Amino acid sequence: MIIQALFFYLFASIMVASAVMVITARNPVHGVLFLILAFFNAAGLFVMLGAEFLAMILVIVYVGAVAVLFLFVVMMLDVDFAELRAGFVRYLPVGLLVGAVLLAELVLVVGGWATSAGILKSAGLPTPPAGAPTNTEALGRVLYTDYVYFFEAAGLILMVAMVGAIALTLRHRTGVKRQDVGAQVARAPSEAVRTVTVAPGSSGFPELGEGQ
């Protein structure tokens, strides 16, 4: 139990510190890197709770796709961060007001939260008993049996959204040289090769002159 508590406080402290650095880092690239670190520590907490499927999804989906995609977008786009900071200062009072409201709601929720005395005694082990299906297997059974149509509908919606995003961002620019494989294969040798008789002391190309 002592080792588990140490790892819990280690993961939790690093995750909270990384989350704070995400919103306080001046460089957006550093902010994304701190976000990835927070995701990894949250995955460690999920593993300690016995939810290895959520930990795997958090690492694969968020770290492997969302955070890395956001990092590449930030690095490739020419964003005027001075203008963004100016807008941040202008909307700072509104942000402080919204933050104060959220903080008051959290205080009310935590203050009214009561824990039963016997709930800790009735809590089971995070690992399933011998012979029972794992979390991943149980979720797969429910997802692909009871909710298979909803799962397929969600996949279809995501596919339509992806095709729509590609179609909206695809632009055929004029004046851009593109490769035409058919024209390259169909051209005659006389169009691609020029036979030149090279005289001694000459380069063979009149435009270069003699002796070059």
Secondary structure as GFF3:
##gff-version 3
##sequence-region A 1 212
A	DSSP	alpha_helix	2	24	.	.	.	ID=ss1
A	DSSP	alpha_helix	28	48	.	.	.	ID=ss2
A	DSSP	alpha_helix	52	57	.	.	.	ID=ss3
A	DSSP	pi_helix	58	67	.	.	.	ID=ss4
A	DSSP	alpha_helix	68	76	.	.	.	ID=ss5
A	DSSP	alpha_helix	81	90	.	.	.	ID=ss6
A	DSSP	alpha_helix	92	111	.	.	.	ID=ss7
A	DSSP	alpha_helix	119	122	.	.	.	ID=ss8
A	DSSP	alpha_helix	135	143	.	.	.	ID=ss9
A	DSSP	alpha_helix	148	169	.	.	.	ID=ss10
A	DSSP	alpha_helix	181	186	.	.	.	ID=ss11
A	DSSP	alpha_helix	189	192	.	.	.	ID=ss12
A	DSSP	three_ten_helix	206	208	.	.	.	ID=ss13
###
